[in-house]
């Protein structure tokens, strides 16, 4: 008659993980981008982008309603605000980004 061998769950998986049949090879990853594009998902950058998109949508809605004089005023203000917002967000991104 055979003797039954009991093993715990932790011991079973510990034995499997300790036996490594292949060794990982080191590799070099090259990239033309010095930072991850996922870094742009910063909440501040997303908030600024959302505000700009919201203002653009409000401008389109006012244009559909036929309030052209208000749309023209809006466009004059946005010609100044949008570039300032863009460059401010760009400076903020590079100032807070850890290289």
N, CA, C and O atoms as a printed pandas DataFrame, in Angstrom:
     atom_number atom_name residue_name chain_id  residue_number  x_coord  y_coord  z_coord
0              1         N          UNK        A               1    0.842   -1.168    0.000
1              2        CA          UNK        A               1    0.000    0.000    0.000
2              3         C          UNK        A               1    0.897    1.243    0.000
3              4         O          UNK        A               1    1.917    1.281    0.688
4              5         N          UNK        A               2    0.502    2.267   -0.785
5              6        CA          UNK        A               2    1.284    3.486   -0.884
6              7         C          UNK        A               2    0.970    4.434    0.258
7              8         O          UNK        A               2   -0.148    4.485    0.771
8              9         N          UNK        A               3    2.008    5.192    0.642
9             10        CA          UNK        A               3    1.832    6.176    1.695
10            11         C          UNK        A               3    1.426    7.502    1.051
11            12         O          UNK        A               3    2.054    7.925    0.079
12            13         N          UNK        A               4    0.407    8.157    1.562
13            14        CA          UNK        A               4   -0.076    9.418    1.024
14            15         C          UNK        A               4    0.751   10.561    1.589
15            16         O          UNK        A               4    0.991   10.643    2.793
16            17         N          UNK        A               5    1.178   11.434    0.700
17            18        CA          UNK        A               5    1.965   12.593    1.122
18            19         C          UNK        A               5    1.074   13.825    1.086
19            20         O          UNK        A               5    0.488   14.144    0.052
20            21         N          UNK        A               6    0.973   14.508    2.200
21            22        CA          UNK        A               6    0.155   15.706    2.296
22            23         C          UNK        A               6    1.043   16.940    2.159
23            24         O          UNK        A               6    2.136   17.002    2.722
24            25         N          UNK        A               7    0.551   17.920    1.399
25            26        CA          UNK        A               7    1.286   19.172    1.209
26            27         C          UNK        A               7    0.307   20.329    1.331
27            28         O          UNK        A               7   -0.832   20.249    0.871
28            29         N          UNK        A               8    0.765   21.395    1.951
29            30        CA          UNK        A               8   -0.102   22.575    2.080
30            31         C          UNK        A               8   -0.075   23.366    0.770
31            32         O          UNK        A               8    0.801   23.182   -0.076
32            33         N          UNK        A               9   -1.031   24.222    0.638
33            34        CA          UNK        A               9   -1.152   25.037   -0.566
34            35         C          UNK        A               9    0.073   25.939   -0.745
35            36         O          UNK        A               9    0.587   26.068   -1.856
36            37         N          UNK        A              10    0.543   26.563    0.339
37            38        CA          UNK        A              10    1.692   27.456    0.268
38            39         C          UNK        A              10    2.955   26.687   -0.118
39            40         O          UNK        A              10    3.738   27.164   -0.940
40            41         N          UNK        A              11    3.163   25.511    0.461
41            42        CA          UNK        A              11    4.351   24.722    0.140
42            43         C          UNK        A              11    4.333   24.260   -1.317
43            44         O          UNK        A              11    5.372   24.220   -1.977
44            45         N          UNK        A              12    3.156   23.915   -1.808
45            46        CA          UNK        A              12    3.048   23.455   -3.191
46            47         C          UNK        A              12    3.469   24.553   -4.171
47            48         O          UNK        A              12    4.252   24.306   -5.089
48            49         N          UNK        A              13    2.943   25.772   -3.969
49            50        CA          UNK        A              13    3.293   26.853   -4.881
50            51         C          UNK        A              13    4.697   27.380   -4.645
51            52         O          UNK        A              13    5.326   27.892   -5.571
52            53         N          UNK        A              14    5.199   27.264   -3.424
53            54        CA          UNK        A              14    6.578   27.693   -3.157
54            55         C          UNK        A              14    7.564   26.788   -3.894
55            56         O          UNK        A              14    8.580   27.264   -4.400
56            57         N          UNK        A              15    7.278   25.512   -3.955
57            58        CA          UNK        A              15    8.158   24.585   -4.670
58            59         C          UNK        A              15    8.133   24.855   -6.176
59            60         O          UNK        A              15    9.164   24.745   -6.841
60            61         N          UNK        A              16    6.964   25.207   -6.716
61            62        CA          UNK        A              16    6.873   25.497   -8.135
62            63         C          UNK        A              16    7.619   26.781   -8.501
63            64         O          UNK        A              16    8.256   26.856   -9.552
64            65         N          UNK        A              17    7.538   27.782   -7.635
65            66        CA          UNK        A              17    8.179   29.050   -7.967
66            67         C          UNK        A              17    9.685   29.000   -7.764
67            68         O          UNK        A              17   10.409   29.771   -8.393
68            69         N          UNK        A              18   10.175   28.118   -6.907
69            70        CA          UNK        A              18   11.614   28.057   -6.670
70            71         C          UNK        A              18   12.347   27.368   -7.817
71            72         O          UNK        A              18   13.544   27.592   -7.995
72            73         N          UNK        A              19   11.665   26.540   -8.592
73            74        CA          UNK        A              19   12.291   25.857   -9.719
74            75         C          UNK        A              19   12.113   26.715  -10.976
75            76         O          UNK        A              19   11.042   26.732  -11.583
76            77         N          UNK        A              20   13.164   27.414  -11.348
77            78        CA          UNK        A              20   13.109   28.244  -12.535
78            79         C          UNK        A              20   13.829   27.521  -13.661
79            80         O          UNK        A              20   15.041   27.311  -13.595
80            81         N          UNK        A              21   13.092   27.142  -14.689
81            82        CA          UNK        A              21   13.690   26.383  -15.779
82            83         C          UNK        A              21   14.463   27.287  -16.742
83            84         O          UNK        A              21   15.457   26.860  -17.329
84            85         N          UNK        A              22   14.017   28.513  -16.905
85            86        CA          UNK        A              22   14.716   29.432  -17.802
86            87         C          UNK        A              22   15.071   30.695  -17.039
87            88         O          UNK        A              22   14.321   31.159  -16.181
88            89         N          UNK        A              23   16.221   31.233  -17.368
89            90        CA          UNK        A              23   16.631   32.485  -16.743
90            91         C          UNK        A              23   16.212   33.643  -17.654
91            92         O          UNK        A              23   16.369   33.560  -18.872
92            93         N          UNK        A              24   15.688   34.703  -17.078
93            94        CA          UNK        A              24   15.296   35.830  -17.916
94            95         C          UNK        A              24   16.515   36.506  -18.528
95            96         O          UNK        A              24   17.523   36.730  -17.857
96            97         N          UNK        A              25   16.405   36.822  -19.795
97            98        CA          UNK        A              25   17.503   37.491  -20.487
98            99         C          UNK        A              25   17.329   38.997  -20.396
99           100         O          UNK        A              25   16.220   39.498  -20.578
100          101         N          UNK        A              26   18.390   39.724  -20.122
101          102        CA          UNK        A              26   18.255   41.183  -20.120
102          103         C          UNK        A              26   18.110   41.711  -21.543
103          104         O          UNK        A              26   18.723   41.193  -22.477
104          105         N          UNK        A              27   17.308   42.727  -21.689
105          106        CA          UNK        A              27   17.123   43.331  -23.007
106          107         C          UNK        A              27   17.109   44.842  -22.855
107          108         O          UNK        A              27   16.787   45.377  -21.794
108          109         N          UNK        A              28   17.460   45.507  -23.926
109          110        CA          UNK        A              28   17.456   46.959  -23.928
110          111         C          UNK        A              28   16.257   47.448  -24.729
111          112         O          UNK        A              28   16.005   46.998  -25.847
112          113         N          UNK        A              29   15.538   48.365  -24.138
113          114        CA          UNK        A              29   14.381   48.945  -24.812
114          115         C          UNK        A              29   14.753   50.349  -25.266
115          116         O          UNK        A              29   15.165   51.185  -24.462
116          117         N          UNK        A              30   14.606   50.595  -26.544
117          118        CA          UNK        A              30   14.912   51.901  -27.096
118          119         C          UNK        A              30   13.617   52.636  -27.416
119          120         O          UNK        A              30   12.645   52.035  -27.873
120          121         N          UNK        A              31   13.616   53.930  -27.173
121          122        CA          UNK        A              31   12.434   54.735  -27.441
122          123         C          UNK        A              31   12.868   56.112  -27.926
123          124         O          UNK        A              31   13.847   56.674  -27.436
124          125         N          UNK        A              32   12.139   56.641  -28.881
125          126        CA          UNK        A              32   12.410   57.987  -29.355
126          127         C          UNK        A              32   11.769   59.027  -28.453
127          128         O          UNK        A              32   12.115   60.207  -28.521
128          129         N          UNK        A              33   10.829   58.597  -27.601
129          130        CA          UNK        A              33   10.129   59.509  -26.710
130          131         C          UNK        A              33   10.800   59.444  -25.341
131          132         O          UNK        A              33   10.881   58.359  -24.765
132          133         N          UNK        A              34   11.290   60.572  -24.792
133          134        CA          UNK        A              34   11.999   60.517  -23.513
134          135         C          UNK        A              34   11.084   60.359  -22.306
135          136         O          UNK        A              34   11.571   60.178  -21.189
136          137         N          UNK        A              35    9.767   60.423  -22.506
137          138        CA          UNK        A              35    8.842   60.245  -21.394
138          139         C          UNK        A              35    7.644   59.430  -21.856
139          140         O          UNK        A              35    7.398   59.281  -23.053
140          141         N          UNK        A              36    6.924   58.919  -20.910
141          142        CA          UNK        A              36    5.758   58.101  -21.222
142          143         C          UNK        A              36    4.573   58.983  -21.610
143          144         O          UNK        A              36    4.300   59.971  -20.927
144          145         N          UNK        A              37    3.860   58.650  -22.696
145          146        CA          UNK        A              37    2.664   59.435  -23.039
146          147         C          UNK        A              37    1.571   59.336  -21.980
147          148         O          UNK        A              37    0.687   60.190  -21.930
148          149         N          UNK        A              38    1.616   58.319  -21.143
149          150        CA          UNK        A              38    0.625   58.182  -20.081
150          151         C          UNK        A              38    0.790   59.256  -19.012
151          152         O          UNK        A              38   -0.111   59.474  -18.202
152          153         N          UNK        A              39    1.936   59.923  -19.010
153          154        CA          UNK        A              39    2.139   61.002  -18.044
154          155         C          UNK        A              39    1.210   62.174  -18.322
155          156         O          UNK        A              39    0.988   63.002  -17.439
156          157         N          UNK        A              40    0.665   62.260  -19.527
157          158        CA          UNK        A              40   -0.261   63.338  -19.849
158          159         C          UNK        A              40   -1.620   63.137  -19.174
159          160         O          UNK        A              40   -2.472   64.023  -19.241
160          161         N          UNK        A              41   -1.835   62.001  -18.532
161          162        CA          UNK        A              41   -3.093   61.746  -17.836
162          163         C          UNK        A              41   -3.087   62.346  -16.432
163          164         O          UNK        A              41   -3.811   61.883  -15.551
164          165         N          UNK        A              42   -2.280   63.362  -16.230
165          166        CA          UNK        A              42   -2.239   64.085  -14.971
166          167         C          UNK        A              42   -3.591   64.781  -14.769
167          168         O          UNK        A              42   -4.121   65.355  -15.721
168          169         N          UNK        A              43   -4.161   64.747  -13.568
169          170        CA          UNK        A              43   -5.486   65.359  -13.360
170          171         C          UNK        A              43   -5.535   66.847  -13.707
171          172         O          UNK        A              43   -6.559   67.333  -14.188
172          173         N          UNK        A              44   -4.451   67.570  -13.469
173          174        CA          UNK        A              44   -4.458   68.997  -13.794
174          175         C          UNK        A              44   -4.539   69.214  -15.296
175          176         O          UNK        A              44   -5.290   70.067  -15.769
176          177         N          UNK        A              45   -3.755   68.434  -16.049
177          178        CA          UNK        A              45   -3.780   68.548  -17.511
178          179         C          UNK        A              45   -5.156   68.164  -18.039
179          180         O          UNK        A              45   -5.685   68.823  -18.934
180          181         N          UNK        A              46   -5.738   67.101  -17.489
181          182        CA          UNK        A              46   -7.071   66.681  -17.936
182          183         C          UNK        A              46   -8.135   67.725  -17.603
183          184         O          UNK        A              46   -9.063   67.934  -18.383
184          185         N          UNK        A              47   -8.007   68.376  -16.457
185          186        CA          UNK        A              47   -8.972   69.417  -16.081
186          187         C          UNK        A              47   -8.880   70.604  -17.030
187          188         O          UNK        A              47   -9.902   71.120  -17.480
188          189         N          UNK        A              48   -7.663   71.038  -17.336
189          190        CA          UNK        A              48   -7.490   72.160  -18.258
190          191         C          UNK        A              48   -8.037   71.795  -19.640
191          192         O          UNK        A              48   -8.713   72.606  -20.274
192          193         N          UNK        A              49   -7.750   70.590  -20.102
193          194        CA          UNK        A              49   -8.268   70.141  -21.393
194          195         C          UNK        A              49   -9.782   70.067  -21.406
195          196         O          UNK        A              49  -10.415   70.435  -22.396
196          197         N          UNK        A              50  -10.368   69.595  -20.317
197          198        CA          UNK        A              50  -11.824   69.531  -20.220
198          199         C          UNK        A              50  -12.470   70.902  -20.233
199          200         O          UNK        A              50  -13.524   71.095  -20.839
200          201         N          UNK        A              51  -11.837   71.852  -19.564
201          202        CA          UNK        A              51  -12.377   73.218  -19.570
202          203         C          UNK        A              51  -12.318   73.832  -20.969
203          204         O          UNK        A              51  -13.263   74.492  -21.402
204          205         N          UNK        A              52  -11.223   73.616  -21.664
205          206        CA          UNK        A              52  -11.101   74.156  -23.020
206          207         C          UNK        A              52  -12.138   73.524  -23.949
207          208         O          UNK        A              52  -12.770   74.218  -24.746
208          209         N          UNK        A              53  -12.311   72.199  -23.842
209          210        CA          UNK        A              53  -13.329   71.545  -24.666
210          211         C          UNK        A              53  -14.734   72.015  -24.316
211          212         O          UNK        A              53  -15.576   72.174  -25.199
212          213         N          UNK        A              54  -14.988   72.238  -23.029
213          214        CA          UNK        A              54  -16.297   72.739  -22.605
214          215         C          UNK        A              54  -16.585   74.121  -23.159
215          216         O          UNK        A              54  -17.702   74.405  -23.591
216          217         N          UNK        A              55  -15.571   74.983  -23.147
217          218        CA          UNK        A              55  -15.756   76.332  -23.692
218          219         C          UNK        A              55  -16.018   76.271  -25.195
219          220         O          UNK        A              55  -16.848   77.017  -25.715
220          221         N          UNK        A              56  -15.309   75.379  -25.890
221          222        CA          UNK        A              56  -15.531   75.233  -27.335
222          223         C          UNK        A              56  -16.944   74.729  -27.613
223          224         O          UNK        A              56  -17.581   75.170  -28.569
224          225         N          UNK        A              57  -17.437   73.812  -26.788
225          226        CA          UNK        A              57  -18.803   73.314  -26.984
226          227         C          UNK        A              57  -19.834   74.414  -26.717
227          228         O          UNK        A              57  -20.831   74.513  -27.432
228          229         N          UNK        A              58  -19.601   75.239  -25.692
229          230        CA          UNK        A              58  -20.522   76.344  -25.407
230          231         C          UNK        A              58  -20.557   77.316  -26.586
231          232         O          UNK        A              58  -21.613   77.829  -26.956
232          233         N          UNK        A              59  -19.386   77.555  -27.163
233          234        CA          UNK        A              59  -19.333   78.456  -28.324
234          235         C          UNK        A              59  -20.139   77.896  -29.495
235          236         O          UNK        A              59  -20.845   78.642  -30.173
236          237         N          UNK        A              60  -20.039   76.590  -29.737
237          238        CA          UNK        A              60  -20.816   75.975  -30.830
238          239         C          UNK        A              60  -22.316   76.032  -30.558
239          240         O          UNK        A              60  -23.110   76.260  -31.471
240          241         N          UNK        A              61  -22.701   75.822  -29.300
241          242        CA          UNK        A              61  -24.126   75.867  -28.946
242          243         C          UNK        A              61  -24.670   77.275  -29.154
243          244         O          UNK        A              61  -25.767   77.449  -29.686
244          245         N          UNK        A              62  -23.900   78.285  -28.732
245          246        CA          UNK        A              62  -24.343   79.668  -28.939
246          247         C          UNK        A              62  -24.451   80.000  -30.422
247          248         O          UNK        A              62  -25.327   80.761  -30.832
248          249         N          UNK        A              63  -23.557   79.428  -31.225
249          250        CA          UNK        A              63  -23.619   79.654  -32.666
250          251         C          UNK        A              63  -24.879   79.035  -33.265
251          252         O          UNK        A              63  -25.501   79.623  -34.149
252          253         N          UNK        A              64  -25.252   77.861  -32.790
253          254        CA          UNK        A              64  -26.481   77.210  -33.287
254          255         C          UNK        A              64  -27.730   77.987  -32.891
255          256         O          UNK        A              64  -28.706   78.039  -33.638
256          257         N          UNK        A              65  -27.685   78.590  -31.706
257          258        CA          UNK        A              65  -28.832   79.357  -31.237
258          259         C          UNK        A              65  -28.977   80.672  -31.992
259          260         O          UNK        A              65  -30.004   81.344  -31.898
260          261         N          UNK        A              66  -27.945   81.029  -32.737
261          262        CA          UNK        A              66  -28.024   82.246  -33.535
262          263         C          UNK        A              66  -27.587   83.503  -32.815
263          264         O          UNK        A              66  -27.900   84.606  -33.264
264          265         N          UNK        A              67  -26.883   83.371  -31.724
265          266        CA          UNK        A              67  -26.413   84.533  -30.975
266          267         C          UNK        A              67  -24.997   84.846  -31.467
267          268         O          UNK        A              67  -24.015   84.640  -30.755
268          269         N          UNK        A              68  -24.921   85.345  -32.696
269          270        CA          UNK        A              68  -23.640   85.516  -33.376
270          271         C          UNK        A              68  -22.793   86.596  -32.718
271          272         O          UNK        A              68  -21.571   86.458  -32.647
272          273         N          UNK        A              69  -23.426   87.684  -32.227
273          274        CA          UNK        A              69  -22.640   88.750  -31.601
274          275         C          UNK        A              69  -21.950   88.248  -30.324
275          276         O          UNK        A              69  -20.819   88.635  -30.029
276          277         N          UNK        A              70  -22.635   87.393  -29.581
277          278        CA          UNK        A              70  -22.019   86.815  -28.378
278          279         C          UNK        A              70  -20.910   85.828  -28.755
279          280         O          UNK        A              70  -19.897   85.736  -28.061
280          281         N          UNK        A              71  -21.102   85.099  -29.846
281          282        CA          UNK        A              71  -20.081   84.164  -30.326
282          283         C          UNK        A              71  -18.830   84.919  -30.755
283          284         O          UNK        A              71  -17.714   84.463  -30.504
284          285         N          UNK        A              72  -19.006   86.073  -31.400
285          286        CA          UNK        A              72  -17.854   86.886  -31.810
286          287         C          UNK        A              72  -17.078   87.389  -30.593
287          288         O          UNK        A              72  -15.847   87.377  -30.585
288          289         N          UNK        A              73  -17.801   87.827  -29.576
289          290        CA          UNK        A              73  -17.135   88.261  -28.336
290          291         C          UNK        A              73  -16.376   87.095  -27.700
291          292         O          UNK        A              73  -15.248   87.247  -27.229
292          293         N          UNK        A              74  -17.009   85.956  -27.700
293          294        CA          UNK        A              74  -16.397   84.738  -27.154
294          295         C          UNK        A              74  -15.125   84.394  -27.917
295          296         O          UNK        A              74  -14.108   84.048  -27.317
296          297         N          UNK        A              75  -15.185   84.490  -29.243
297          298        CA          UNK        A              75  -14.031   84.149  -30.080
298          299         C          UNK        A              75  -12.872   85.105  -29.832
299          300         O          UNK        A              75  -11.718   84.677  -29.821
300          301         N          UNK        A              76  -13.151   86.375  -29.637
301          302        CA          UNK        A              76  -12.084   87.340  -29.358
302          303         C          UNK        A              76  -11.386   87.023  -28.037
303          304         O          UNK        A              76  -10.162   87.100  -27.932
304          305         N          UNK        A              77  -12.175   86.671  -27.045
305          306        CA          UNK        A              77  -11.593   86.330  -25.745
306          307         C          UNK        A              77  -10.795   85.034  -25.846
307          308         O          UNK        A              77   -9.719   84.917  -25.259
308          309         N          UNK        A              78  -11.317   84.070  -26.585
309          310        CA          UNK        A              78  -10.650   82.762  -26.684
310          311         C          UNK        A              78   -9.361   82.825  -27.491
311          312         O          UNK        A              78   -8.476   81.992  -27.300
312          313         N          UNK        A              79   -9.238   83.806  -28.397
313          314        CA          UNK        A              79   -7.993   83.954  -29.137
314          315         C          UNK        A              79   -6.833   84.271  -28.207
315          316         O          UNK        A              79   -5.682   83.973  -28.525
316          317         N          UNK        A              80   -7.121   84.858  -27.087
317          318        CA          UNK        A              80   -6.079   85.134  -26.098
318          319         C          UNK        A              80   -5.953   84.003  -25.083
319          320         O          UNK        A              80   -4.844   83.603  -24.728
320          321         N          UNK        A              81   -7.093   83.489  -24.615
321          322        CA          UNK        A              81   -7.080   82.515  -23.517
322          323         C          UNK        A              81   -6.518   81.162  -23.953
323          324         O          UNK        A              81   -5.753   80.557  -23.203
324          325         N          UNK        A              82   -6.873   80.672  -25.138
325          326        CA          UNK        A              82   -6.432   79.341  -25.549
326          327         C          UNK        A              82   -4.915   79.206  -25.672
327          328         O          UNK        A              82   -4.365   78.242  -25.139
328          329         N          UNK        A              83   -4.213   80.113  -26.340
329          330        CA          UNK        A              83   -2.748   79.966  -26.375
330          331         C          UNK        A              83   -2.102   80.089  -24.993
331          332         O          UNK        A              83   -1.157   79.365  -24.678
332          333         N          UNK        A              84   -2.614   81.003  -24.178
333          334        CA          UNK        A              84   -2.062   81.152  -22.824
334          335         C          UNK        A              84   -2.286   79.873  -22.025
335          336         O          UNK        A              84   -1.390   79.427  -21.309
336          337         N          UNK        A              85   -3.461   79.286  -22.139
337          338        CA          UNK        A              85   -3.760   78.044  -21.434
338          339         C          UNK        A              85   -2.874   76.908  -21.920
339          340         O          UNK        A              85   -2.368   76.123  -21.119
340          341         N          UNK        A              86   -2.687   76.822  -23.230
341          342        CA          UNK        A              86   -1.858   75.757  -23.788
342          343         C          UNK        A              86   -0.423   75.853  -23.292
343          344         O          UNK        A              86    0.143   74.868  -22.817
344          345         N          UNK        A              87    0.158   77.026  -23.401
345          346        CA          UNK        A              87    1.552   77.176  -22.984
346          347         C          UNK        A              87    1.706   77.051  -21.467
347          348         O          UNK        A              87    2.727   76.553  -20.993
348          349         N          UNK        A              88    0.721   77.491  -20.712
349          350        CA          UNK        A              88    0.774   77.310  -19.255
350          351         C          UNK        A              88    0.730   75.832  -18.891
351          352         O          UNK        A              88    1.480   75.381  -18.026
352          353         N          UNK        A              89   -0.143   75.079  -19.547
353          354        CA          UNK        A              89   -0.228   73.642  -19.278
354          355         C          UNK        A              89    1.056   72.936  -19.692
355          356         O          UNK        A              89    1.497   72.006  -19.018
356          357         N          UNK        A              90    1.657   73.370  -20.791
357          358        CA          UNK        A              90    2.913   72.774  -21.247
358          359         C          UNK        A              90    4.038   73.047  -20.255
359          360         O          UNK        A              90    4.819   72.151  -19.936
360          361         N          UNK        A              91    4.122   74.279  -19.769
361          362        CA          UNK        A              91    5.143   74.623  -18.771
362          363         C          UNK        A              91    4.892   73.857  -17.480
363          364         O          UNK        A              91    5.836   73.363  -16.863
364          365         N          UNK        A              92    3.614   73.749  -17.055
365          366        CA          UNK        A              92    3.301   72.994  -15.848
366          367         C          UNK        A              92    3.703   71.536  -16.003
367          368         O          UNK        A              92    4.256   70.942  -15.078
368          369         N          UNK        A              93    3.428   70.959  -17.162
369          370        CA          UNK        A              93    3.748   69.549  -17.373
370          371         C          UNK        A              93    5.240   69.301  -17.258
371          372         O          UNK        A              93    5.664   68.371  -16.573
372          373         N          UNK        A              94    6.037   70.121  -17.920
373          374        CA          UNK        A              94    7.482   69.900  -17.875
374          375         C          UNK        A              94    8.080   70.303  -16.539
375          376         O          UNK        A              94    9.124   69.775  -16.158
376          377         N          UNK        A              95    7.449   71.226  -15.810
377          378        CA          UNK        A              95    7.959   71.617  -14.496
378          379         C          UNK        A              95    7.704   70.539  -13.453
379          380         O          UNK        A              95    8.514   70.353  -12.545
380          381         N          UNK        A              96    6.586   69.825  -13.573
381          382        CA          UNK        A              96    6.251   68.813  -12.566
382          383         C          UNK        A              96    6.659   67.415  -12.981
383          384         O          UNK        A              96    6.554   66.479  -12.188
384          385         N          UNK        A              97    7.125   67.255  -14.220
385          386        CA          UNK        A              97    7.496   65.925  -14.702
386          387         C          UNK        A              97    8.893   65.564  -14.202
387          388         O          UNK        A              97    9.834   66.342  -14.356
388          389         N          UNK        A              98    9.022   64.387  -13.606
389          390        CA          UNK        A              98   10.309   63.930  -13.090
390          391         C          UNK        A              98   11.050   63.178  -14.187
391          392         O          UNK        A              98   10.606   62.121  -14.635
392          393         N          UNK        A              99   12.164   63.720  -14.609
393          394        CA          UNK        A              99   12.951   63.078  -15.654
394          395         C          UNK        A              99   13.790   61.972  -15.088
395          396         O          UNK        A              99   14.523   61.314  -15.826
